[in-house]
Amino acid sequence: MASFSYFTLVSFVFFLLLLNPATATTRKLSALVQQQPLILKYHNGLLLKGNFTVNIIWYGKFTPAQRSILIDFIQSLNPHKNPLPPSVSSWWKTTDKYKAGSSNLVLGKQIIEENYPLGKFLKSSGLVNLAGKAAGRNVINIVFTAKEVTVEGFCMSRCGTHGSVLRAGDKTRFPYLWVGNSETQCPGQCAWPFHQPIYGPQTPPLLAPNGDVGVDGMVINLATVLAAAVTNPFAGGYYQGPATAPLEAVSACTGVFGKGAYPGYPGQVLVEKTTGASYNARGVNGRKYLLPAMWDPAKSACATLV
């Protein structure tokens, strides 16, 4: 199984220096001295293009409100009747520029595992086990773990991963993702900029657009690994650096949410007048989200919605 873990130990140190715990980089520490041009090379491998069903495995206790935040985000990825830009779908459309074709994602089955059948501590093998519960063709399976669930490497070296699972029937692989709720374990690492960072300038955190620091942080990390899964599903897509610790579509743009971003400052974003919450994208059902910048291959630069 090829698994891509955000926040490897070396990159985690660099990421702390960048003060963006919400998404991961895999840049080497030497980059602090000499920054290399940001060019994600295509490695002639398979990309995920076409129609895919997104299945969700909920591991642990999520409230209906929390589930709806994440479900609405997934349903917002495809064009919809949203009259006001910027939209989640326009953010996702950047993935179309990674070679010809688009990825259309449709919500599929949901499996709820509230009683922790594998315990409250999961190893990477446990994530693969859960992802395999919804095997099939043209699927992307997402494992969400609740705030009381500890995952191997969570907070210490990663906030989410993408990898692949072997389908027993025909020995082919399908992609899976994992994202954990960091609300009580490490919000300063995995839910920034909605929480004070552990290190660096202690600027006031932004207000989460859906009022849930942990789950709004999950949206940022989901956006990161989902874009990576589509543009580099099996280690032969777009990335910079070593295949075992790649900079990918979103992780290449660590810490950037709006124009003028710099380490510790997410950039200029929109603010909801009535609540003061920060966002840069609109979705279905009146949702607002804060989404990280994505590397645009047409511009060879990180692109933001605002």
C-alpha positions, -999 to 999 in steps of 0.1 A, spaced: 0 0 0 13 34 -9 4 58 19 12 95 20 14 110 55 13 147 60 36 160 87 65 136 86 88 144 115 113 164 95 86 184 77 67 188 109 96 208 124 96 230 93 59 233 94 60 245 130 84 272 119 59 282 92 32 283 118 5 266 98 -5 234 116 -36 229 95 -19 214 65 14 197 60 45 203 40 73 179 33 99 205 26 133 198 39 149 221 65 175 232 40 147 251 23 148 276 51 182 287 36 175 283 -1 139 281 -14 135 260 -45 110 271 -72 76 257 -66 70 234 -96 50 202 -91 63 177 -117 41 152 -133 55 117 -129 35 101 -157 13 81 -133 -25 77 -130 -47 106 -119 -83 103 -108 -104 116 -136 -141 109 -143 -170 100 -119 -162 88 -84 -184 78 -55 -173 91 -22 -181 67 7 -177 79 43 -168 58 73 -176 77 105 -155 62 134 -165 74 168 -192 98 178 -201 127 155 -232 149 160 -256 153 132 -245 189 129 -208 179 125 -217 153 99 -236 178 79 -207 203 78 -184 176 62 -211 162 39 -221 196 26 -185 203 18 -182 171 -3 -215 180 -20 -202 215 -27 -173 203 -48 -193 199 -79 -210 229 -96 -243 237 -81 -269 265 -79 -248 288 -58 -253 324 -70 -224 340 -52 -187 335 -58 -162 325 -46 -174 289 -44 -161 255 -32 -166 242 -67 -144 268 -83 -117 259 -58 -121 222 -68 -120 231 -105 -83 238 -102 -78 200 -101 -90 199 -137 -58 216 -148 -38 186 -137 -38 170 -171 -71 170 -191 -103 159 -175 -123 165 -143 -131 146 -112 -168 145 -103 -175 133 -68 -209 119 -58 -217 111 -22 -222 73 -17 -228 51 13 -221 61 49 -210 36 75 -213 46 111 -190 29 137 -199 48 169 -189 19 193 -152 18 184 -150 -18 172 -112 -14 167 -108 5 200 -100 42 206 -65 39 193 -60 31 156 -28 22 138 -24 28 101 -35 -8 95 -68 0 113 -75 29 89 -69 6 60 -93 -19 76 -120 7 80 -115 21 44 -119 -14 31 -154 -17 44 -167 1 13 -146 -14 -14 -156 -10 -50 -148 5 -84 -144 42 -90 -147 49 -53 -129 72 -28 -133 61 7 -129 86 36 -124 77 72 -133 104 97 -122 98 133 -140 116 162 -122 138 187 -118 110 213 -101 87 188 -63 86 188 -46 76 155 -10 65 151 10 97 143 -19 120 148 -8 154 160 28 143 162 34 138 125 1 142 106 -35 155 106 -46 134 77 -34 109 51 -42 96 17 -33 62 4 -47 32 -14 -63 -1 -5 -61 -34 -25 -94 -45 -38 -95 -83 -32 -117 -91 -62 -94 -80 -91 -62 -70 -72 -67 -33 -82 -63 -4 -58 -87 23 -48 -78 55 -29 -87 62 6 -84 92 29 -83 97 67 -89 129 86 -91 132 124 -109 157 146 -82 176 165 -106 196 188 -93 181 221 -60 166 210 -41 192 190 -62 221 177 -31 244 177 -15 220 152 -44 207 131 -71 233 134 -51 265 128 -60 292 119 -91 286 141 -69 281 172 -39 297 187 -7 281 172 16 263 196 46 284 186 53 317 170 33 350 171 2 345 191 -22 364 168 -59 360 175 -73 329 158 -100 333 132 -136 324 140 -146 291 124 -172 296 97 -194 268 110 -188 274 146 -169 242 152 -131 245 155 -124 208 152 -147 201 123 -139 233 104 -102 223 108 -111 189 94 -125 206 63 -91 222 57 -73 189 61 -99 170 41 -94 196 13 -56 190 15 -57 152 12 -86 150 -12 -68 172 -37 -37 151 -33 -56 119 -37 -70 131 -71 -37 146 -84 -13 120 -70 -33 89 -60 -6 63 -65 27 81 -62 30 88 -99 11 120 -102 20 156 -95 44 164 -67 77 180 -58 104 163 -38 107 126 -28 77 103 -34 78 93 3 74 129 15 60 148 -14 48 184 -17 14 180 -34 -14 201 -48 -24 218 -15 5 209 9 27 228 -15 9 260 -5 11 256 32 -4 284 53 -20 303 24 -57 310 25 -58 345 10 -37 371 -7 -8 385 13 -3 354 34 29 349 53 41 325 80 16 328 109 -8 350 89 -34 331 67 -39 361 43 -68 383 35 -101 364 38 -138 373 39 -156 379 72 -192 372 78 -207 405 91 -232 390 115 -209 364 132 -174 377 125 -165 342 112 -138 340 85 -142 322 52 -132 322 15 -156 298 -2 -194 293 -3 -210 259 -6 -244 242 -6 -271 249 20 -257 283 27 -224 269 40 -192 289 42 -157 273 44 -121 284 47 -101 265 21 -63 264 16 -47 276 -16 -40 251 -43 -11 250 -67 -23 260 -102 -3 242 -129 -13 267 -155 2 295 -134 29 275 -116 18 293 -84 -5 289 -54 -40 301 -63 -64 315 -37 -101 322 -41 -99 357 -25 
